[in-house]
Amino acid sequence: MNFIEKALHFYYNNLMFNVIIVGITSLFTDISSEMVYPLLAIFLNTTLGASPAIIGLIEGIAESIASLLKVFSGYISDKLKQRKSLAIAGYGSSAVGKIFLYFAMSWWWVLASRVIDRFGKGVRTAPRDALIADSSAKETRGRNFGLHRMMDTMGAVFGVLIAYYLITRHSGNIDYKQIFLISLVPAFIGVGFLFFVRESKTPLTQTAKKLSFQWSKLPLKLKLFLLVTLLFTLGNSSNQFLLLRAKNIGFDTSTVLLLYLVYNIVYALVSYPAGRLSDKIGRKTLLVCGYAFYGLVYLGFAVTHQPFYMWWLFSLYGIYIGITDGVEKALVTDIAPEDLRATMIGLQATLQGIGLFPASFIAGILWAHFGPAATFYFGGVTGILAAIGLFLVL
């Protein structure tokens, strides 16, 4: 069998091919996103003259759209059994949204860019994760979600590195528009790979008749798990507060970017082994440990005042997210009804998105009135309580 025949055989007979292709798409998309995202607030403030209130408004509108769309997109994906087309539409929208940044003359252009980008994320997340679940046996599901998270986060690593290089090569003269233009290349490459995904076809009429989503009829374990993750999210404020904490302790902007890079590297390295481990020892054990670990790391952010320890804390935070992110999604697909798989993935993402608003608001209020440590004490205690809750409900 020659190379071409082997490649065709792998394409038609190995569902792992889908997982790899989706991972490559996420890798290129995150290269594009992380070239742009860490610079947006600075670009808005220094170049376009937007106030912090405007920046918060833009992010709030964008993230709310993404959060609310995820559950609806998941439901549509389950109803029509269309994963691939929705994923392509979502990733394509995110790529198109970045075009607006290149032409941005005021903050309204950035708002349009973020809304289109987050619209794409809201559309693609649940169908994409359901596609991974559909392409995985239960005993390999954690591994496959971990592989996807690893590839996705490696894209973030490369994106931050490219942004850091483009920023530092011309000291004091950052060409934001050039960076935004370059970011379009990996964005559209990622979309192109998705067309190679193989999707099983199910008659639409057969699927539409039997699909019904009622909260009261969901498995009790799934409902309790979703509520505990919502509780956890209330203490899991935006990562911007971690970066702000580093700035508060004494890091300059470029070094803060390097801290963010360290976090992403560790996240990428941990995700795949954590997914495989969850297949062997169970999702519950790993998630309970991950939530408790998050609480301890946040307490570390509360008490530390030495820049040296921030490198360790960002690394440990990368371990936490690597342990939990892909495993959470694998657990949802384990306990969700099969015909509502994408819907439940979307519902979990929507609940987490809803929780992020009060979480970041509370974090900001605590920071403003009681100091940075209060923000992280609150998050740390909430994380430990969520770990206890998860231990009980699972």
Buried (B, 14 or more C-beta within 10 A) or exposed (E): EEEEEEEEEEEEEEBBBBBBBBBBBBBBBBBBBBBBBBBBBBBBBEBBEBEEEBBBBBBBEBBBBBBBBBBBBBBBBBBBBBBBBBBBBBBBBBBBBBBBBBEBEEBBBBBBBBBBBBBBBBBBBBBBBBBBBBBBEEEBBBBBBBBBBBBBBBBBBBBBBBBBEBBEEEEEEBEBBEBBBBBBBBBBBBBBBBEBBBBEEEEEEEBEEEBEBEEEEBEEEBBBBBEBBBBBBBBBBBBBBBBBBBBEBEBEEEBBBBBBBBBBBBBBBBBBBBBBBBBEEBBBBBBBBBBBBBBBBBBBBBEBEEEEBBBEBBBBBBBBBBBBBBBBBBBBBBBBBEBBBBBBBBBBBBBBBBBBBEBBEBBBEBBEEEEBBBBBBBBBBBBBBBBBBBBEBB
